[in-house]
Amino acid sequence: MSDVLIILGPASQPVKKTDLAAFGFASAAVERTGGAFDALFLGPASPAAARELSRLGARKLFVFDHPDLASYTAEAYAAAVAGFLAGRSYRLIAAATTSSTREYFPRLAARLSAPMASDVLALDRLDAAKAAFTRAVFVGNLLASVELEGPLALATCRASEFDAPPEQSAESPIEALRADKRFAHARKRSVSLSQARSERPELIEAEVVVTAGRGTRGPNEGIPLAARLADVLGGALGATRAVVDAGWLPNEYQVGQTGKIVAPKLYIALGVSGAIQHLAGMRNSKHIVAINKDPDAPIFEVADVGLVADLFQVVPEFIEALQTLEEAR
Ligand SMILES: Cc1cc2nc3c(=O)[nH]c(=O)nc-3n(C[C@H](O)[C@H](O)[C@H](O)COP(=O)(O)OP(=O)(O)OC[C@H]3O[C@@H](n4cnc5c(N)ncnc54)[C@H](O)[C@@H]3O)c2cc1C
């Protein structure tokens, strides 16, 4: 029997896809090994979110709300988890890959003198001697098998690969943790966090993503068209790096190897060539639709539906058809 601990940030409503993915990863892991999994929330947990997550099969949910965890710093998160682990024993400690876990999980691994695998796509083996994972390398062109030896392993998992486990009728008990100890680093503190506000869903969380490529020709031409299509579908707007580098959309819109990794139900690529670095961020989308006037564009190799057409002609027609459908409802 091997027990697993998943670590999450503050539990907010609506529940994040990355949190559901961490539960999915842990649930699949213990199904293989016969153990149980616990979940540790660092920071506050909204009661509604905690209730929703308590039906996903964890043995216990721990909520560690502490002033030093109110805003994220890698030092405080790593120290708090290390403090939590004192006197507890797990075989695997995991979290979804996020910008925070990319930073603090390696620190935690160093603190615990344990090996770590990052951004894993699958857990292949977990026994007393070894933990083995599959990871994507070289922009997803190769799959690597990684084996970690020793009694404790750490891993971050790619959220697009794991779905929420089925809901259970029994609720996991929730335990609030307290500590008088300080976790913050004496010489580092988070001063403020500014977040871009948008009416649209977050790129990583959205069920529909419409991405604008260089073929949209700029902020006064095809970008508003892509944004309109995203709005009609209730989706998020994404961008290729070419669009971000040209300053047509801000950095946080970028999808790809050096941007965000998304796996929505529907991904629509407008004027996107399908460079390998872009595909690395969206190829796991459930349905991919590509509109490009070049029939040889590589995006068509991953598209479920491809339209060789001028986006300036077909996207307005598409939007009109969707609006007519909506009105007829
Ligand atoms: C280290 C590294 C990391 C990178 N990371 C990323 C990343 O994270 N994300 C990313 O996206 N890129 C990334 N890139 C850049 C990537 O290699 C490509 O340059 C980029 O994705 C191209 O963007 P694009 O498809 O918008 O532009 P282009 O490649 O210029 O393609 C534009 C497409 O629009 C089509 N088109 C033109 N006009 C129309 C029209 N009227 N109607 C329909 N179609 C039209 C064209 O046929 C063409 O296929 C990275 C590159 C490197 C080297």
The ligand as a MOL file (V3000), in Angstrom:
LIG
                    3D

  0  0  0     0  0            999 V3000
M  V30 BEGIN CTAB
M  V30 COUNTS 53 58 0 0 0
M  V30 BEGIN ATOM
M  V30 1 C 12.0340 28.3890 -28.2940 0
M  V30 2 C 10.7560 28.7420 -29.0130 0
M  V30 3 C 9.5880 28.7340 -28.2800 0
M  V30 4 C 8.3790 29.0550 -28.9290 0
M  V30 5 N 7.2180 29.0320 -28.2020 0
M  V30 6 C 6.0530 29.2560 -28.8430 0
M  V30 7 C 4.8030 29.1770 -28.1330 0
M  V30 8 O 4.7420 28.9360 -26.9310 0
M  V30 9 N 3.6700 29.3910 -28.8300 0
M  V30 10 C 3.6600 29.6700 -30.1840 0
M  V30 11 O 2.5730 29.8550 -30.7520 0
M  V30 12 N 4.8210 29.7710 -30.8570 0
M  V30 13 C 6.0070 29.5880 -30.2120 0
M  V30 14 N 7.1770 29.7250 -30.9200 0
M  V30 15 C 7.1180 30.2850 -32.2800 0
M  V30 16 C 6.7360 29.2810 -33.3510 0
M  V30 17 O 7.9030 28.6360 -33.8180 0
M  V30 18 C 6.0640 29.9940 -34.5500 0
M  V30 19 O 6.9080 31.0120 -35.0410 0
M  V30 20 C 4.7140 30.6230 -34.2190 0
M  V30 21 O 3.8810 29.7020 -33.5490 0
M  V30 22 C 4.0320 31.0610 -35.5080 0
M  V30 23 O 2.8480 31.7230 -35.2040 0
M  V30 24 P 1.6660 31.8200 -36.2850 0
M  V30 25 O 1.2090 30.4570 -36.6080 0
M  V30 26 O 0.7050 32.7960 -35.7340 0
M  V30 27 O 2.3720 32.5410 -37.5080 0
M  V30 28 P 2.8370 31.9870 -38.9140 0
M  V30 29 O 3.7110 30.8050 -38.7860 0
M  V30 30 O 3.3500 33.1670 -39.6640 0
M  V30 31 O 1.4860 31.4790 -39.5920 0
M  V30 32 C 0.4640 32.2970 -40.0150 0
M  V30 33 C -0.5340 31.4160 -40.7650 0
M  V30 34 O -1.6580 32.1970 -41.1180 0
M  V30 35 C -2.1200 31.7380 -42.3980 0
M  V30 36 N -2.8810 32.8320 -42.9690 0
M  V30 37 C -2.4450 34.0350 -43.4260 0
M  V30 38 N -3.4540 34.8010 -43.8380 0
M  V30 39 C -4.5870 34.0640 -43.6550 0
M  V30 40 C -5.9480 34.3010 -43.9060 0
M  V30 41 N -6.3890 35.4600 -44.4270 0
M  V30 42 N -6.8430 33.3110 -43.6240 0
M  V30 43 C -6.4410 32.1310 -43.1280 0
M  V30 44 N -5.1420 31.8560 -42.8690 0
M  V30 45 C -4.2320 32.8090 -43.1150 0
M  V30 46 C -0.8530 31.4080 -43.1430 0
M  V30 47 O -1.1410 30.4850 -44.1870 0
M  V30 48 C 0.0230 30.8210 -42.0520 0
M  V30 49 O -0.1070 29.4040 -42.0000 0
M  V30 50 C 8.3730 29.3990 -30.2970 0
M  V30 51 C 9.5770 29.3990 -31.0130 0
M  V30 52 C 10.7570 29.0730 -30.3780 0
M  V30 53 C 12.0150 29.0650 -31.1830 0
M  V30 END ATOM
M  V30 BEGIN BOND
M  V30 1 1 1 2
M  V30 2 1 2 3
M  V30 3 2 2 52
M  V30 4 2 3 4
M  V30 5 1 4 5
M  V30 6 1 4 50
M  V30 7 2 5 6
M  V30 8 1 6 7
M  V30 9 1 6 13
M  V30 10 2 7 8
M  V30 11 1 7 9
M  V30 12 1 9 10
M  V30 13 2 10 11
M  V30 14 1 10 12
M  V30 15 2 12 13
M  V30 16 1 13 14
M  V30 17 1 14 15
M  V30 18 1 14 50
M  V30 19 1 15 16
M  V30 20 1 16 17
M  V30 21 1 16 18
M  V30 22 1 18 19
M  V30 23 1 18 20
M  V30 24 1 20 21
M  V30 25 1 20 22
M  V30 26 1 22 23
M  V30 27 1 23 24
M  V30 28 2 24 25
M  V30 29 1 24 26
M  V30 30 1 24 27
M  V30 31 1 27 28
M  V30 32 2 28 29
M  V30 33 1 28 30
M  V30 34 1 28 31
M  V30 35 1 31 32
M  V30 36 1 32 33
M  V30 37 1 33 34
M  V30 38 1 33 48
M  V30 39 1 34 35
M  V30 40 1 35 36
M  V30 41 1 35 46
M  V30 42 1 36 37
M  V30 43 1 36 45
M  V30 44 2 37 38
M  V30 45 1 38 39
M  V30 46 1 39 40
M  V30 47 2 39 45
M  V30 48 1 40 41
M  V30 49 2 40 42
M  V30 50 1 42 43
M  V30 51 2 43 44
M  V30 52 1 44 45
M  V30 53 1 46 47
M  V30 54 1 46 48
M  V30 55 1 48 49
M  V30 56 2 50 51
M  V30 57 1 51 52
M  V30 58 1 52 53
M  V30 END BOND
M  V30 END CTAB
M  END
